[in-house]
Amino acid sequence: MFTHVTNGRDKGGDGAFHVGGAATIHLVVDDFAAKRVDTPGRVSERNSIDMAGEAQRRLAVAAADPRDEIGAVRSKGMQRSLQSGTAKDFLQMLNAAQLIPGRIDRVKGNEFVSSAALAGMEVAKRYHIPYVNTNGWSDAIREKGYAEVFNPGNYNNRVGDAVAASMKSLGAKRVVAFAENTDYGIGLAKVIGAKLKEQAPQIDYKFETLDRASKDFLPAILPLRANPPDVVIDIMLPPASYIMMNQVYEQGIAPSATTWFYDASGLADYPDFWQNVKEAGKGLLVFGLYHPKMSQPPLGKQVGDAYTAKTKSAPNRLLFQAADSLLVIADAAKRAKSTEPDALIKALEETKLLGTRGELTFSKEAGYKNHQWIDVPYVTFQLTEVNQKVGDSVLVEEPGKPLDPSKLWKPTK
């Protein structure tokens, strides 16, 4: 059983999960740690226990509760650590190491979210192993139509709808996006363009593709000084996103009295966000998948409270995504009374489960909706002070409701 967990370091621990009194489901956890370059802050701190992927893995263990007939067990199988620079390298190394099939606790790669998921799912398809994608947003993951792949996490088309609606609510006339040169970045930039054509064709939109390995984005940013847009959109991940944000702010472009800065990548809950962006984050509008003030099912609060009690850390969106990934696997195995691939896939397709974020079901439509939870809840919030916690930010758009411009704060210059 695959589950895709991203941007983490292997700290050891539980790599398989036990459902009731049945056989163990062995999870191959793609715990990907993206290689990062230095930024103004200590990016090395992302290797701590609070890194995104590690947080997801920890919650998957923390959420396993014998009272719910789900318990974590420590598997005695082999462990492997793979370091690869690209998705292709990861796939080749995984095959060469002959890790599948077999009893495996953990597979770790060195690649970014969606590219890593795209590589991992090829192995899952080859060996007909169910694969739960926790945090790969690229629509290409869904569009392949693989029977083995299920997506309870967010997806680019969902973000595209949210961004287009926000641009309309902001009354934007001209929008410029900066997208990283990855499946995720370019894919989402194109989706936003398509959604704007559908929902707000009057908005002039373009995007610039930037090399995420670069440290200087001024050639793309400087032209905006003479003709600033109404909104600048970030479609990049750290560390490149932090560098770009600082340079946009330092050039007086955004956030400013004339230009909104919109983060479509949901970076504000990253543990190193404020140490890297400082003043550039004040006034930022953020697409979010979790906010402490948003409504949540009782299970969400229960899991969040249990996680905080165990780890002394506040819950965030990555934690609930990880919990739901585990819950849909456990639920399917219980209903199928089996962990055989065909039985598990059939049960996953019939999922109807109230998880930590809402009622989880998987679409059977083709394209980006394939095996996707369509109604992933999202919010928009605004950071109004430097070092502001997400919980103290202003929730300007709640799930299922339009963005409320009356709640927005804008710099005076």
BAVEXVO-676310 format. One record per residue (C-alpha): residue number from 1; chain; z negated, x, y; residue in three letters. Coordinates in nm, 4 decimals, padded with zeros to 6 digits, m for minus. Last residue first. Layout:
# BAVEXVO-676310
num, chaine, pz, px, py, residu
NUM, A, Z, X, Y, Ala
...
END
This chain:
# BAVEXVO-676310
num, chaine, pz, px, py, residu
413, A, m00.0402, 00.1843, 05.2910, Lys
412, A, m00.2750, m00.1131, 05.2823, Thr
411, A, m00.3063, m00.0967, 04.9054, Pro
410, A, m00.2541, m00.4257, 04.7155, Lys
409, A, m00.5046, m00.6483, 04.5346, Trp
408, A, m00.3880, m00.9361, 04.3151, Leu
407, A, m00.5853, m01.2506, 04.2378, Lys
406, A, m00.3573, m01.4808, 04.4393, Ser
405, A, m00.0583, m01.3542, 04.2386, Pro
404, A, m00.1768, m01.5467, 03.9261, Asp
403, A, 00.0303, m01.4326, 03.6273, Leu
402, A, 00.1325, m01.7261, 03.4099, Pro
401, A, m00.0880, m01.8648, 03.1294, Lys
400, A, m00.0584, m01.8369, 02.7502, Gly
399, A, m00.3016, m01.5469, 02.7262, Pro
398, A, m00.4668, m01.4784, 03.0641, Glu
397, A, m00.2915, m01.3216, 03.3615, Glu
396, A, m00.4664, m01.1690, 03.6636, Val
395, A, m00.7718, m01.0315, 03.4802, Leu
394, A, m00.9269, m00.8085, 03.7465, Val
393, A, m01.0771, m00.4881, 03.6063, Ser
392, A, m01.4449, m00.4598, 03.5151, Asp
391, A, m01.3873, m00.4873, 03.1400, Gly
390, A, m01.1085, m00.2316, 03.1613, Val
389, A, m01.3539, 00.0185, 03.3059, Lys
388, A, m01.2869, 00.1375, 03.6591, Gln
387, A, m01.2649, 00.5151, 03.7021, Asn
386, A, m01.0831, 00.4698, 04.0371, Val
385, A, m01.1045, 00.1142, 04.1658, Glu
384, A, m00.8762, m00.1924, 04.1644, Thr
383, A, m00.7279, m00.1731, 03.8152, Leu
382, A, m00.5225, m00.4869, 03.7587, Gln
381, A, m00.4957, m00.6969, 03.4427, Phe
380, A, m00.2120, m00.8594, 03.2553, Thr
379, A, m00.2794, m01.0301, 02.9244, Val
378, A, m00.1320, m01.0504, 02.5744, Tyr
377, A, m00.1687, m01.2576, 02.2588, Pro
376, A, 00.0655, m01.1753, 01.9664, Val
375, A, 00.2404, m01.5050, 01.8983, Asp
374, A, 00.5341, m01.3825, 01.6908, Ile
373, A, 00.3511, m01.2166, 01.4034, Trp
372, A, 00.6560, m01.0336, 01.2715, Gln
371, A, 00.8005, m01.0379, 00.9200, His
370, A, 01.1493, m01.0342, 01.0760, Asn
369, A, 01.1268, m01.1481, 01.4383, Lys
368, A, 01.3220, m00.8488, 01.5736, Tyr
367, A, 01.6237, m00.9538, 01.3691, Gly
366, A, 01.6012, m01.2186, 01.0977, Ala
365, A, 01.3634, m01.5130, 01.0831, Glu
364, A, 01.0928, m01.5231, 00.8161, Lys
363, A, 00.8109, m01.5075, 01.0711, Ser
362, A, 00.4704, m01.3790, 00.9630, Phe
361, A, 00.1524, m01.5759, 01.0323, Thr
360, A, m00.1750, m01.4713, 01.1931, Leu
359, A, m00.3932, m01.7254, 01.3716, Glu
358, A, m00.5608, m01.5521, 01.6637, Gly
357, A, m00.6911, m01.2136, 01.7794, Arg
356, A, m00.9637, m01.1246, 01.5247, Thr
355, A, m00.7942, m01.3063, 01.2391, Gly
354, A, m00.7414, m01.6708, 01.1534, Leu
353, A, m00.5121, m01.6422, 00.8537, Leu
352, A, m00.1911, m01.8111, 00.7528, Lys
351, A, m00.0067, m01.5585, 00.5380, Thr
350, A, 00.2774, m01.6917, 00.3196, Glu
349, A, 00.4952, m01.3825, 00.3648, Glu
348, A, 00.1933, m01.1661, 00.2810, Leu
347, A, 00.1522, m01.3557, m00.0472, Ala
346, A, 00.5123, m01.2917, m00.1466, Lys
345, A, 00.4793, m00.9244, m00.0554, Ile
344, A, 00.1576, m00.8935, m00.2589, Leu
343, A, 00.3091, m01.0552, m00.5671, Ala
342, A, 00.6190, m00.8363, m00.5491, Asp
341, A, 00.4209, m00.5178, m00.4846, Pro
340, A, 00.1512, m00.5588, m00.7540, Glu
339, A, m00.1915, m00.5868, m00.5928, Thr
338, A, m00.2822, m00.9058, m00.7760, Ser
337, A, m00.4825, m01.2241, m00.7467, Lys
336, A, m00.2035, m01.3273, m00.5061, Ala
335, A, m00.4508, m01.5141, m00.2840, Arg
334, A, m00.7051, m01.2316, m00.2895, Lys
333, A, m00.4385, m00.9658, m00.2392, Ala
332, A, m00.2895, m01.1550, 00.0555, Ala
331, A, m00.6280, m01.1947, 00.2246, Asp
330, A, m00.7143, m00.8269, 00.1751, Ala
329, A, m00.3832, m00.7137, 00.3220, Ile
328, A, m00.4027, m00.9605, 00.6114, Val
327, A, m00.7593, m00.8480, 00.6844, Leu
326, A, m00.6786, m00.4782, 00.6863, Leu
325, A, m00.4010, m00.5166, 00.9414, Ser
324, A, m00.6196, m00.7587, 01.1390, Asp
323, A, m00.8948, m00.4980, 01.1643, Ala
322, A, m00.6501, m00.2298, 01.2779, Ala
321, A, m00.5076, m00.4505, 01.5526, Gln
320, A, m00.8607, m00.5404, 01.6589, Phe
319, A, m00.9501, m00.1727, 01.6966, Leu
318, A, m00.6329, m00.0851, 01.8821, Leu
317, A, m00.7025, m00.3588, 02.1395, Arg
316, A, m01.0394, m00.2172, 02.2407, Asn
315, A, m01.3981, m00.2352, 02.1218, Pro
314, A, m01.6745, m00.0517, 02.3103, Ala
313, A, m01.8236, 00.2491, 02.1324, Ser
312, A, m02.1768, 00.2854, 01.9882, Lys
311, A, m02.0060, 00.3439, 01.6491, Thr
310, A, m02.1855, 00.1091, 01.4117, Lys
309, A, m02.3256, m00.1451, 01.6585, Ala
308, A, m02.0044, m00.1363, 01.8643, Thr
307, A, m01.7959, m00.2037, 01.5537, Tyr
306, A, m02.0195, m00.4902, 01.4435, Ala
305, A, m01.9999, m00.6488, 01.7900, Asp
304, A, m01.6208, m00.6209, 01.7964, Gly
303, A, m01.5897, m00.7580, 01.4432, Val
302, A, m01.8056, m01.0597, 01.5234, Gln
301, A, m01.6360, m01.1177, 01.8580, Lys
300, A, m01.2944, m01.1134, 01.6923, Gly
299, A, m01.4170, m01.3330, 01.4068, Leu
298, A, m01.5239, m01.5978, 01.6589, Pro
297, A, m01.1646, m01.6246, 01.7863, Pro
296, A, m01.0937, m01.4612, 02.1253, Gln
295, A, m01.0655, m01.5755, 02.4876, Ser
294, A, m00.9924, m01.3014, 02.7402, Met
293, A, m01.2723, m01.1489, 02.9502, Lys
292, A, m01.3155, m00.8377, 02.7338, Pro
291, A, m00.9440, m00.7613, 02.7713, His
290, A, m00.7037, m00.6986, 02.4855, Tyr
289, A, m00.3301, m00.6640, 02.4357, Leu
288, A, m00.2663, m00.5431, 02.7889, Gly
287, A, 00.0228, m00.5079, 03.0307, Phe
286, A, m00.1337, m00.3218, 03.3221, Val
285, A, m00.0928, m00.3569, 03.6979, Leu
284, A, m00.2020, m00.0372, 03.8726, Leu
283, A, m00.3859, m00.0766, 04.2042, Gly
282, A, m00.5875, 00.2418, 04.1585, Lys
281, A, m00.4323, 00.4426, 03.8762, Gly
280, A, m00.2683, 00.7103, 04.0913, Ala
279, A, m00.6079, 00.7807, 04.2483, Glu
278, A, m00.7344, 00.9462, 03.9249, Lys
277, A, m00.4464, 00.9784, 03.6759, Val
276, A, m00.5595, 01.2344, 03.4171, Asn
275, A, m00.9364, 01.1941, 03.3946, Gln
274, A, m00.8811, 00.8223, 03.4321, Trp
273, A, m00.6628, 00.7804, 03.1245, Phe
272, A, m00.8365, 01.0172, 02.8827, Asp
271, A, m01.0039, 00.7497, 02.6667, Pro
270, A, m00.6879, 00.5335, 02.6550, Tyr
269, A, m00.7789, 00.1787, 02.7631, Asp
268, A, m00.5607, 00.1913, 03.0755, Ala
267, A, m00.2474, 00.2929, 02.8875, Leu
266, A, m00.0942, m00.0465, 02.8116, Gly
265, A, 00.2671, 00.0702, 02.7784, Ser
264, A, 00.4222, m00.1710, 03.0300, Ala
263, A, 00.2312, m00.0148, 03.3203, Asp
262, A, 00.3368, m00.1837, 03.6450, Tyr
261, A, 00.3204, m00.0035, 03.9809, Phe
260, A, 00.3742, m00.2392, 04.2763, Trp
259, A, 00.5704, m00.1179, 04.5775, Thr
258, A, 00.5462, m00.1945, 04.9510, Thr
257, A, 00.1770, m00.1504, 05.0306, Ala
256, A, 00.1582, 00.1267, 04.7723, Ser
255, A, 00.1025, 00.1933, 04.4039, Pro
254, A, 00.3530, 00.3445, 04.4113, Ala
253, A, 00.5978, 00.5433, 04.6263, Ile
252, A, 00.3836, 00.7817, 04.8295, Gly
251, A, 00.5335, 01.0943, 04.6704, Gln
250, A, 00.1920, 01.1796, 04.5236, Glu
249, A, 00.1819, 00.8376, 04.3553, Tyr
248, A, 00.5159, 00.8788, 04.1758, Val
247, A, 00.4166, 01.2346, 04.0797, Gln
246, A, 00.0817, 01.1235, 03.9423, Asn
245, A, 00.2389, 00.8443, 03.7401, Met
244, A, 00.5051, 01.0767, 03.5963, Met
243, A, 00.2482, 01.3336, 03.4844, Ile
242, A, 00.0311, 01.0634, 03.3281, Tyr
241, A, 00.3288, 00.9092, 03.1489, Ser
240, A, 00.4356, 01.2450, 03.0067, Ala
239, A, 00.0945, 01.3028, 02.8429, Pro
238, A, 00.0805, 01.0281, 02.7432, Pro
237, A, 00.3218, 00.7420, 02.6659, Leu
236, A, 00.6167, 00.6165, 02.8696, Met
235, A, 00.7582, 00.2818, 02.9756, Ile
234, A, 00.6082, 00.2808, 03.3271, Asp
233, A, 00.7548, 00.0223, 03.5645, Ile
232, A, 00.8090, 00.0700, 03.9394, Val
231, A, 00.8159, m00.2547, 04.1387, Val
230, A, 00.9507, m00.3649, 04.4767, Asp
229, A, 01.1838, m00.0665, 04.4885, Pro
228, A, 01.1514, 00.2216, 04.7372, Pro
227, A, 01.4683, 00.3339, 04.9168, Asn
226, A, 01.4189, 00.6695, 05.0865, Ala
225, A, 01.1235, 00.7659, 04.8681, Arg
224, A, 01.2932, 00.6326, 04.5538, Leu
223, A, 01.5403, 00.9248, 04.5509, Pro
222, A, 01.2426, 01.1576, 04.4871, Leu
221, A, 01.1458, 01.0112, 04.1480, Ile
220, A, 01.4360, 01.1088, 03.9197, Ala
219, A, 01.4551, 01.4716, 04.0395, Pro
218, A, 01.0718, 01.4689, 04.0643, Leu
217, A, 01.0132, 01.4234, 03.6918, Phe
216, A, 00.8611, 01.7657, 03.6270, Asp
215, A, 00.6418, 01.8285, 03.3221, Lys
214, A, 00.9079, 01.7628, 03.0584, Ser
213, A, 00.8449, 01.6949, 02.6893, Ala
212, A, 00.8794, 01.3176, 02.7391, Arg
211, A, 01.2355, 01.3664, 02.8595, Asp
210, A, 01.3050, 01.0867, 03.1065, Leu
209, A, 01.5429, 00.7900, 03.0804, Thr
208, A, 01.5881, 00.6108, 03.4136, Glu
207, A, 01.5927, 00.2326, 03.4224, Phe
206, A, 01.7730, m00.0264, 03.6312, Lys
205, A, 01.6985, m00.3756, 03.7561, Tyr
204, A, 01.8245, m00.5858, 04.0475, Asp
203, A, 01.6465, m00.9207, 04.0145, Ile
202, A, 01.8656, m01.2296, 04.0667, Gln
201, A, 01.9160, m01.2681, 03.6911, Pro
200, A, 01.5513, m01.3756, 03.6515, Ala
199, A, 01.4895, m01.5255, 03.3062, Gln
198, A, 01.7934, m01.4326, 03.0974, Glu
197, A, 01.9078, m01.1235, 03.2868, Lys
196, A, 01.5430, m01.0189, 03.3180, Leu
195, A, 01.5001, m01.0482, 02.9418, Lys
194, A, 01.8024, m00.8269, 02.8767, Ala
193, A, 01.6823, m00.5592, 03.1166, Gly
192, A, 01.3326, m00.5680, 02.9672, Ile
191, A, 01.4844, m00.5280, 02.6193, Val
190, A, 01.6851, m00.2247, 02.7339, Lys
189, A, 01.3759, m00.0517, 02.8715, Ala
188, A, 01.1848, m00.1443, 02.5537, Leu
187, A, 01.4394, 00.0257, 02.3298, Gly
186, A, 01.4697, 00.3329, 02.5495, Ile
185, A, 01.0963, 00.3897, 02.5455, Gly
184, A, 01.0134, 00.2929, 02.1866, Tyr
183, A, 01.3054, 00.4623, 02.0164, Asp
182, A, 01.2286, 00.7689, 02.2277, Thr
181, A, 01.3558, 00.9246, 02.5516, Asn
180, A, 01.0695, 00.8064, 02.7711, Glu
179, A, 01.1396, 00.5212, 03.0101, Ala
178, A, 01.0967, 00.5113, 03.3892, Phe
177, A, 01.1659, 00.1618, 03.5197, Ala
176, A, 01.3072, 00.0556, 03.8576, Val
175, A, 01.2826, m00.3016, 03.9904, Val
174, A, 01.4487, m00.4681, 04.2883, Arg
173, A, 01.3981, m00.8258, 04.4066, Lys
172, A, 01.0423, m00.8786, 04.2912, Ala
171, A, 00.8677, m01.2088, 04.3624, Gly
170, A, 00.5543, m01.0921, 04.1827, Leu
169, A, 00.5644, m01.3990, 03.9596, Ser
168, A, 00.9264, m01.3248, 03.8663, Lys
167, A, 00.8438, m00.9629, 03.7827, Met
166, A, 00.5500, m01.0837, 03.5725, Ser
165, A, 00.7698, m01.3211, 03.3695, Ala
164, A, 01.0180, m01.0409, 03.2992, Ala
163, A, 00.7370, m00.8045, 03.1998, Val
162, A, 00.5791, m01.0520, 02.9579, Ala
161, A, 00.9097, m01.1426, 02.7938, Asp
160, A, 00.9979, m00.7757, 02.7524, Gly
159, A, 00.6526, m00.6991, 02.6126, Val
158, A, 00.7051, m00.9571, 02.3373, Arg
157, A, 01.0529, m00.8205, 02.2746, Asn
156, A, 00.9056, m00.4731, 02.2337, Asn
155, A, 00.6632, m00.5601, 01.9560, Tyr
154, A, 00.2846, m00.5907, 01.9187, Asn
153, A, 00.0951, m00.5788, 01.5928, Gly
152, A, 00.0786, m00.7996, 01.2826, Pro
151, A, 00.4065, m00.6462, 01.1593, Asn
150, A, 00.4987, m00.6599, 00.7914, Phe
149, A, 00.7430, m00.4262, 00.6123, Val
148, A, 00.8196, m00.4519, 00.2394, Glu
147, A, 01.1048, m00.7018, 00.2636, Ala
146, A, 01.2948, m00.4693, 00.4953, Tyr
145, A, 01.4876, m00.6491, 00.7686, Gly
144, A, 01.6035, m00.3374, 00.9504, Lys
143, A, 01.5559, m00.5363, 01.2709, Glu
142, A, 01.1781, m00.5240, 01.2409, Arg
141, A, 01.1302, m00.1487, 01.2836, Ile
140, A, 01.4205, m00.1455, 01.5311, Ala
139, A, 01.2125, m00.3735, 01.7536, Asp
138, A, 01.0043, m00.0708, 01.8489, Ser
137, A, 00.6338, m00.1518, 01.8938, Trp
136, A, 00.4782, 00.0624, 01.6179, Gly
135, A, 00.1060, m00.0190, 01.6299, Asn
134, A, m00.0247, m00.1677, 01.3069, Thr
133, A, 00.2780, m00.1650, 01.0768, Asn
132, A, 00.1771, m00.2956, 00.7327, Val
131, A, 00.3909, m00.1529, 00.4530, Tyr
130, A, 00.4212, m00.3093, 00.1051, Pro
129, A, 00.5527, m00.0529, m00.1483, Ile
128, A, 00.9024, m00.0874, m00.2957, His
127, A, 00.9390, 00.2845, m00.3683, Tyr
126, A, 01.2439, 00.3347, m00.1484, Arg
125, A, 01.1279, 00.0665, 00.0925, Lys
124, A, 00.7914, 00.2334, 00.1497, Ala
123, A, 00.9614, 00.5708, 00.1944, Val
122, A, 01.1931, 00.4235, 00.4553, Glu
121, A, 00.8909, 00.2554, 00.6138, Met
120, A, 00.7359, 00.5936, 00.6861, Gly
119, A, 01.0339, 00.7166, 00.8854, Ala
118, A, 01.0612, 00.4119, 01.1098, Leu
117, A, 00.6827, 00.4100, 01.1505, Ala
116, A, 00.6895, 00.7713, 01.2678, Ala
115, A, 00.9634, 00.7006, 01.5201, Ser
114, A, 00.7660, 00.3991, 01.6410, Ser
113, A, 00.4402, 00.5835, 01.7050, Val
112, A, 00.5069, 00.9468, 01.7827, Phe
111, A, 00.5125, 01.2274, 01.5296, Glu
110, A, 00.2785, 01.4736, 01.3602, Asn
109, A, 00.2161, 01.3289, 01.0169, Gly
108, A, m00.0885, 01.2435, 00.8080, Lys
107, A, m00.0854, 01.0922, 00.4627, Val
106, A, m00.4200, 00.9739, 00.3369, Arg
105, A, m00.5971, 00.8727, 00.0219, Asp
104, A, m00.3205, 00.9065, m00.2337, Ile
103, A, m00.3029, 00.7958, m00.5953, Arg
102, A, 00.0591, 00.8360, m00.6855, Gly
101, A, 00.4123, 00.7149, m00.6191, Pro
100, A, 00.4833, 00.8615, m00.3721, Ile
99, A, 00.3382, 01.1996, m00.2754, Leu
98, A, 00.6281, 01.3917, m00.4232, Gln
97, A, 00.5733, 01.6796, m00.1786, Ala
96, A, 00.9478, 01.6999, m00.1250, Ala
95, A, 00.9666, 01.3271, m00.0474, Asn
94, A, 00.6911, 01.3427, 00.2125, Leu
93, A, 00.8354, 01.6625, 00.3560, Met
92, A, 01.1798, 01.5085, 00.3970, Gln
91, A, 01.0391, 01.1936, 00.5592, Leu
90, A, 00.8203, 01.3915, 00.7981, Phe
89, A, 01.1066, 01.6218, 00.8942, Asp
88, A, 01.3269, 01.3193, 00.9710, Lys
87, A, 01.0518, 01.1630, 01.1842, Ala
86, A, 01.0306, 01.4821, 01.3845, Thr
85, A, 00.7966, 01.7743, 01.4350, Gly
84, A, 00.6226, 01.7561, 01.1019, Ser
83, A, 00.2713, 01.8448, 00.9948, Gln
82, A, 00.1618, 01.6938, 00.6664, Leu
81, A, m00.1984, 01.6827, 00.5514, Ser
80, A, m00.2489, 01.5793, 00.1912, Arg
79, A, m00.5486, 01.4315, 00.0134, Gln
78, A, m00.5802, 01.3896, m00.3609, Met
77, A, m00.7579, 01.1027, m00.5270, Gly
76, A, m01.1349, 01.0540, m00.5342, Lys
75, A, m01.1259, 00.7297, m00.3349, Ser
74, A, m01.4258, 00.6408, m00.1242, Arg
73, A, m01.4732, 00.2671, m00.1314, Val
72, A, m01.4671, 00.0152, 00.1537, Ala
71, A, m01.5755, m00.3384, 00.0784, Gly
70, A, m01.4125, m00.6765, 00.1267, Ile
69, A, m01.5829, m00.9694, m00.0414, Glu
68, A, m01.6677, m01.1138, 00.3009, Asp
67, A, m02.0330, m01.0210, 00.2519, Arg
66, A, m01.9095, m00.6832, 00.1267, Pro
65, A, m01.7822, m00.6054, 00.4784, Asp
64, A, m01.4774, m00.3970, 00.5624, Ala
63, A, m01.4564, m00.4111, 00.9424, Ala
62, A, m01.6169, m00.0694, 00.9792, Ala
61, A, m01.3576, 00.0923, 00.7513, Val
60, A, m01.0603, m00.0574, 00.9333, Ala
59, A, m01.2514, 00.0041, 01.2540, Leu
58, A, m01.2670, 00.3738, 01.1811, Arg
57, A, m00.8957, 00.3939, 01.1058, Arg
56, A, m00.8083, 00.2175, 01.4299, Gln
55, A, m01.0367, 00.4445, 01.6301, Ala
54, A, m00.8806, 00.7452, 01.4599, Glu
53, A, m00.5390, 00.6234, 01.5663, Gly
52, A, m00.6373, 00.5773, 01.9297, Ala
51, A, m00.8481, 00.8853, 01.9765, Met
50, A, m01.2176, 00.8080, 02.0203, Asp
49, A, m01.3403, 01.0465, 01.7519, Ile
48, A, m01.2147, 01.3414, 01.9550, Ser
47, A, m00.8653, 01.4891, 01.9380, Asn
46, A, m00.7816, 01.3133, 02.2630, Arg
45, A, m01.0257, 01.5577, 02.4193, Glu
44, A, m00.7472, 01.8154, 02.4071, Ser
43, A, m00.5939, 01.6238, 02.6914, Val
42, A, m00.8454, 01.7892, 02.9210, Arg
41, A, m00.7136, 01.6588, 03.2485, Gly
40, A, m00.4264, 01.7812, 03.4652, Pro
39, A, m00.1978, 01.7684, 03.1601, Thr
38, A, m00.1463, 02.0163, 02.8784, Asp
37, A, 00.1111, 01.9328, 02.6106, Val
36, A, 00.0621, 01.6887, 02.3261, Arg
35, A, 00.1712, 01.6758, 01.9639, Lys
34, A, 00.1357, 01.3186, 01.8438, Ala
33, A, m00.1276, 01.2655, 01.5795, Ala
32, A, m00.0137, 01.0126, 01.3200, Phe
31, A, m00.2570, 00.8541, 01.0764, Asp
30, A, m00.0007, 00.7149, 00.8330, Asp
29, A, m00.2624, 00.5623, 00.6053, Val
28, A, m00.1507, 00.5391, 00.2440, Val
27, A, m00.3746, 00.2591, 00.1318, Leu
26, A, m00.4765, 00.2257, m00.2300, His
25, A, m00.5748, m00.1289, m00.3130, Ile
24, A, m00.8540, m00.1005, m00.5675, Thr
23, A, m00.8585, m00.3406, m00.8586, Ala
22, A, m01.0516, m00.6644, m00.8345, Ala
21, A, m01.4212, m00.7291, m00.7916, Gly
20, A, m01.3822, m00.8406, m00.4321, Gly
19, A, m01.1105, m00.6388, m00.2598, Val
18, A, m01.1632, m00.2642, m00.2571, His
17, A, m01.0053, m00.0492, 00.0091, Phe
16, A, m00.8677, 00.3023, m00.0012, Ala
15, A, m00.8730, 00.5932, 00.2412, Gly
14, A, m01.2386, 00.6130, 00.3249, Asp
13, A, m01.3412, 00.9256, 00.5056, Gly
12, A, m01.1912, 01.2470, 00.6354, Gly
11, A, m01.1632, 01.3218, 01.0058, Lys
10, A, m00.7850, 01.2977, 01.0021, Asp
9, A, m00.6704, 01.2999, 01.3652, Arg
8, A, m00.5145, 00.9981, 01.5301, Gly
7, A, m00.2097, 00.8797, 01.7236, Asn
6, A, m00.1068, 00.5938, 01.4957, Thr
5, A, m00.2062, 00.3711, 01.2079, Val
4, A, 00.0678, 00.2419, 00.9769, His
3, A, m00.0586, 00.0697, 00.6642, Thr
2, A, 00.1033, 00.1440, 00.3349, Phe
1, A, 00.0000, 00.0000, 00.0000, Met
END
